[in-house]
Amino acid sequence: MSDVLETPRGFAIVKVEEKLPPGTQPLADVRGDVERAVRDAGAEQAARDAVEHDLEEARAGKTLEELAAGRGLRAVSAPPASRSQPLPDVATPALLATALGLEAGAVDEIVGAEPPYYLFKVAEKTPSDVKPLAAVHDQIVDALRATKARAAARAAADEVLAAAKTAAKGVDGLTAAAQQRGFTVDATGPFTRTQAIPKLGDAPIKEELFALAADAPFATVHELPDAAVVLALKTRVPAEAASADALASLRDGATSRKRSAALEAYRDMLRQRADITVNPDIVTGTRT
């Protein structure tokens, strides 16, 4: 029997009911999984080979439109982008970084550890320049206004927090300090370690909030994209004992991970012992 364990799903106590010796599953039981894994690996290699082949064809004079049509795909043109702007629908930033180092008209590829893979051409390069002040005046004013607003919000939040700590009344002191200054007071409601903080979303403050206690109820001021917030602990709800369903879920998760590890080891063993030939007529074209 384990001690109390903290997991992504909450707290649990684990009891070992049985231990089975390690072993290799019969091939008949895992043949389908092994075949799918090998087929996927073959499809990825076929995709890499296709990109390499089409890169040579593109450098020899074929257009990307012709090459794409030959594989049942469609070539797309991305809008102009600078170094700080991601390309829409492109999963890897390496494509833009590579393109910026090439000359206009150059063709290259991006083949990473796993799909998607890219074959691209630099259509045009526009030199960097400094825009006239009149052209960016409104953007500068908006940026300065936003910066000053954030600074003012942070200063006000620091003032509220200092007043609440002086009052030494926890949430009540924070509420009074905020209301005296005309600021909004709200409650998140209860949440667990695995849930997003209500009304604050994915703000990176959860660990600090769970460290708060009755004798130290205030968190530091945190700045959000559009506000600065002061937080105080209102109440702490004790964790419930893990249910039978939760224990079953933990057990199933552990079993699934062990099965995946065993399958991966078995697949590696098969690769070492066997010669694998990939039939490109069987590999689906959706991944190439």
N, C-alpha and C positions, 0 to 999 in steps of 0.2 A: 504494500500500500504506500503510495507516494504522499508527500506533504501537499499542501495546497499549492497548486500550480496556476500561474497567470498565463492565459492563452489569448489569442486575438478574439476569441468568442466570449471571454470572461474568465471566471475562476473555476477550477476543476480539481477533483481528487481522483487519481487513476489507480485502479486495482489490476494487477496482472493475474489473469485467470488461467492462462496457459501459455507455454513457450514451446514453439515448434522448432526443431533443428533446421538449419538452412539446407536448401536443396535446389535442384534444377527442375523446373516444370517440364513435363513431357512436351515434345515438339507439337503434338496434335492439339494441345491446349492453347498454345500461343502462336500457331502457324499464321493465323489471320493477322495478328498484331505485327508479327515479324515481316510479313509480306507488305503490309501497309507502310511500315517504317522504311523498308528497303525501296519500295516504289517512290515514296516521298523523297528519299535521298537521291534516287535516280532522276526524278523530275527536276530537282534543284540543279543537279549537274547538267542536265539537258538544257536548262535555262541559261546557265553560265556559258555553255558551248554555243548556244544560239546567239547570245550577245557578242561573244568573241567573233563568230562568223560574220554577223551583220556589221560589226565595226570595220572589219576588213573590206566588206562590200561598200560601206559608206565612204571610206577613204579612197576607194577605187572609183568613186563617182556616182554611186546610186544615192538617191534621195531617201531620207528617213520615211517619207510618205510611201515610197515604193516598197521599202523593206517591211514597214508595218503592215501594209496591205497583203504582202505575201504570207504573213503569219496570221492573218485575220484580226489584226489589231488596228488601232488608229493613232497616228502621230498627233500630238497636241502642242500648241505654242503657249509658253508661259508669258505673262506680262513682264515688263521691265522690272528688275529688282536690284536693290543695292545690297551691300555686304550685311547690313543689319536687318534685312527683310527676308523672311522665309518664302520659299516658292510654294504656291498653293498646291495641295495634293501631292507634295513630294515628301517622303518619309524621312529622308536623310539630308542633313545640312551639308554633307560632303559634296553634293552635286553643285550647289551654288559656289562653294569655296573653290572647287576645281575649275568651274566655268570662268570665274573671275581671273584665274591665272592663265587662260588661253586667249588666243587671238580670235577675232571675228572670223567665222567660217570653219573653225576647228571642230572636229568631231571626237568624242571620247566616250568612255563608259564608266559606270559606277556599279561594281559588283562587290557586295559586302558578304558578311558571313551567312546571311539568309536573305530570301526575297523581301521586297521587290528589287529587281535590277533595272538599271537605266542605260539607255543609249541616247546621247543628246548631241546637239549641235549648237554652237554659239552663233546666233543669228546676227547680233549686232552688239557693239560695246560703245557706250557713251562716256566720254571722259568726265571725271568728277569736276564740279565747279562750285563756286560760291555764289549763291543767288543774291540779287540786289536786295537791299534792306526793305524796299517797298513791297517786294514780292513775299517776304516772310514776316512782315511787321505784325500781322494779326496772330500768327503762330507764336511769335516771341512774347507778345502781350499775354496770350492765353497761358503759356508755360510759366511766365512770371507770376501771373495771378494764381495759378494752381499751386506753385511753390509757396507763395505767401499764405495761401489758405491752409495748406498742410502745416506750416510752421505755427500759425495762429491756433489751429485745432490742437496741436501737440501742447502748446503752452497752456491752453485752457484746460486740457485733460490733466496736465501736471498739477495745476492749481487745484482742481477738484480732488485729485488723489491726496494732495497734502492736507486739504481741509478735512477730508474724511478720516485720515489717519489721526489728525489732531482731536477730532471728536471722539475717536475710539469707541464707536458704536456699530462697527461692522457695516452690514448692508444698510441699516437705518441711517448711519452717518453719511454714507455715500449718497443715498437718496436725497437727504436734506441738502447736502453740499451741491449736488447737481441741480436740484429744483430751484435753489436760491439764485443760481446763475442762468436759469432758463433753459437748461439742457434736458434732453429726453432721457427718461429712466425706463428700462425694460428688463425683463427676465428671460433667460434662455429656456428655462424649463430643464428637467433632468435629461442627462445623456450619458452614454457609456463610453469607454475607451475606444470602442470600435465604431462609434457613430460620429458623423459630422456634428459640430457644435451648432445647435439651432440658432438661426439668425446671424451666425458668424461664419458659416460654411467651413472652408478648409483653412481658416486662419491658423498659423503654426504656433498655437499657444496651449494646446491641450495638455502637454506634459506639465507645464507650469500650473495650470488650473487644477490638475489632479494632485498636486503637491500642497495646495492650500489647506489650511486647518482653521479651526475656530479661533485659536489664539494668533493666527497670522492669515487673516482672510483676504488680504488685498494682493492682486497681481500687479505687475508693472504695467505702465501704459503701453498699449499696442496700437500701432498705426495700420489702418486698413487703407485700401486704395482711395476711399472717399471719406474717411473719418478717422478720429483717434478715440479709442475706447478705454474706459476704466472699468475693471472687473473686480467683483468681490464674491466670495463664497457665501451663498445663501443657506444651503443645506446639503448634507451628504447622505445619500441613500445607501445603506449597507448592501453589499453584493449578495445576491441570493445563492443558495447552495445549488450546485450543478444538478440539473435534472437527468433522469435516465436517458432522455432524448439527446441531451447535450453530450453525455458520456458516450452514447452510441455514435454520435457524429464525430467525436474525437477519435474513437476507435476506428471508424470507417475511413477517416482521413489518413490515419497512420497506416492502415492496411493498404490503402490505395497508393501511398507513397512508396511503401515497400515493394508492392507489385511492379510499379513503374521502374524502380531501381533494378529489380530482378530482370525485368524485360530488357532494360538497356544493357545490362551485363550479358544477357543471353544473346542479344543482337550483336554485340561486339565480338562475342565468341564465334558466332556464325560467320561474321565478316572475315575473321582471321583464318577460319578453316575452309572457306568456300570461295570459288571464283564466281563473281557476280557479273552478269551481262545484262545491260539495260536495253530493252527493245524500244526504240523511239516511237514506234507505231502505237505502243500501248500507253506511253506517257501522255497524259492529257495536256492539251495546249494551253489551258488556262493559266499555268504557272510559267510559261515561257514567253 
